Amino acid sequence: MIREASSLPRPFRVVTNTRETDDVVTLQLEPADGRRPDSFAPGQFNMLYRFSVGEVPLSISSAPDSPLLGHTIRDVGAMTRSLCTAEPGDLVGVRGPLGQPWPLAEASGCDLLFIAGGIGLAPLRPAIIGALADRKRYNRVCILYGARTPADLLFHEDLKRWQAEADQVLITVDTAGEDWAGDVGVVTALLRRTRFDADNTVAFVCGPEIMMRFVANDLMQSGVSPSEIALSLERSFSCALGLCGKCQLGPKFICKDGPVLRYAEVGELLTIPEL
């Protein structure tokens, strides 16, 4: 059951600020009031508020059972820069958890495909951890991950552990030097080497929208139903309550009806530009 979050931010304290890449950090937060963070479902997000700067939506990247709340953040503007430079002890406002989660429960007995591009691995991380922790509930678990360069790969320790726990973990980069021994190319190329039963597969996809469109198209050509392809969409919004309209995509509001939506619901709408 998805809990309805308060519209007021709750103060959290920064515990650690871990640099993942040159422009990405992971913040671990603890409630300043001493109570545990509110429970969340993998795929949900929070609105993070930095006092005197503003508020921004960010997917939760921590494990579902973690006593700390994790957010993995790319430095792309004033608000995210303020979070990326936050130091242990600093206060951050948290409003959430919000939005619709990944359909892990509905995927029981299926092959699972987790397909991520760039920082899109962060919203998928809680779902991957949850699926591998409940391994007997699913058939094959396959993880495909693409990044711009080897230096842009996230969660190195997780990737090593997942390679031992999942059925397949395939990693590619767009460009690399001579010291890179792995795959070079787009993440869709990895699908040709992935073993899954298209008639009994649920795909979880997160990354740039253009990447998700190509991945969804290739999955459907492989026989996966568009209703079994779940995407996590990222659109600009302010209220996170479906009131401001900034995140509207056709009849959907990404903050309220998403961020996770089935390709069957939104595939034809993904060419609509943001406001």
Beta strands, then each sheet from edge to edge (+ up, - down):
strand 1: 10-21
strand 2: 24-31
strand 3: 45-50
strand 4: 54-59
strand 5: 69-74
strand 6: 91-98
strand 7: 111-117
strand 8: 141-147
strand 9: 168-173
strand 10: 183-184
strand 11: 201-206
strand 12: 229-232
strand 13: 248-249
strand 14: 252-253
strand 15: 260-262
sheet 1: 4+ 3- 6+ 1- 2+ 5-
sheet 2: 10+ 9+ 8+ 7+ 11+ 12+ 15-
sheet 3: 13+ 14-
end
